[in-house]
Amino acid sequence: MHPHTRQPALLGALVVATLLAGGTAATAVPQEAPAVKASTLGAQAAQSGRYFGTAVAANKLGDSTYSSLLNREFNQVTAENEMKWQTVEPSRGSFNFGPGDRIANQATSHGQRLRGHTMVWHSQLPGWVGSIGDANTLRSVMNNHIAQLANRYKGRIHSWDVVNEAFADGGSGGRRATVFQNVLGDGYIETAFRTARTADPAAKLCYNDYSIEDWNAAKTQGVYRMVRDFKSRGVPIDCVGFQAHFGAGGPPSTFRTTLSNFAALGVDVQITELDIAQAGTGAYANAVRACLDVARCNGITVWGIRDSDSWRSGENPLLFDRNGAKKPAYNSVLTTMGGTPALGVR
Ligand code: 9MR
């Protein structure tokens, strides 16, 4: 069910309860604006207090089709590659924030919420990090990298993907064998989150991964156990990102259950990198609905704007075609959120 369709019932119940209690409905019912049917993704998501965002590539910001879609439709951005370790600290202690700054400036100047992606990840990691074998050295390198990123973008980042893709694929439910895991052991994720919290206490700190959408998957359960453990011990974690790179069938039927079970641990959840092979309208609607059905699912990010911008462009998985025209999946997403497609806008 969509949140908007729930509201009248909730409102009605409040009115009845208030009248029964002898009060007046006017004092008890929150004065909400009537649901406006917006005609862009970001504006419609905002109607339920959510954002709708996209991955952005700095080198495409000069493409006017790209940037006009970006600024018309989306109110959140994630740097597709520009804040990754390889770009930010290609050699030890030498920091390059130029590309990341271009994404941050785009977000700031257009009022778009910014997700930092990502502080600690085994991929797009420069070779000099991968070859560190001493735990004290690697710990201080990791903590310094986190602190430098956090300080650079303090006040501009809403949420950070502090650790990305740290769990193994397959049936083990255990950790992925990365340099961080191999050299620092299980505690490195906790260390990373504590360092990030100290460096930027205002940012929301997220764990982000793929193939954790199916509640029955061992990987999902492994991440769930970690988040439950963190919450029980006061390790600072605020959110979990579900990348949601789906095949043509869209999300697994348990996706909503997964989102709501994580949310029940006391974290926000987001869909962070959504794309679906062939972009079927039903598959996209199911992914969006899973989020709308969970109060603490407060945002959806697609992983690129046009099919030609996608890392899996051969599968045409996004909401706009190569010319920047809306695909049927776009209208499906917008109407699933309760919006109305604009007439005459391609
Ligand atoms: O979309 C990104 C692509 O341009 C890069 O070449 C690739 C390198 O690994 O990373 C892609 O983004 C990934 C994201 O950072 C983390 N989750 C998986 C995404 C798709 O591979």
Boltz pocket constraint, residues with backbone or C-beta under 6 A from the ligand:
constraints:
  - pocket:
      binder: B
      contacts: [[A, 80], [A, 81], [A, 123], [A, 124], [A, 210], [A, 243], [A, 273], [A, 311]]
      max_distance: 6.0
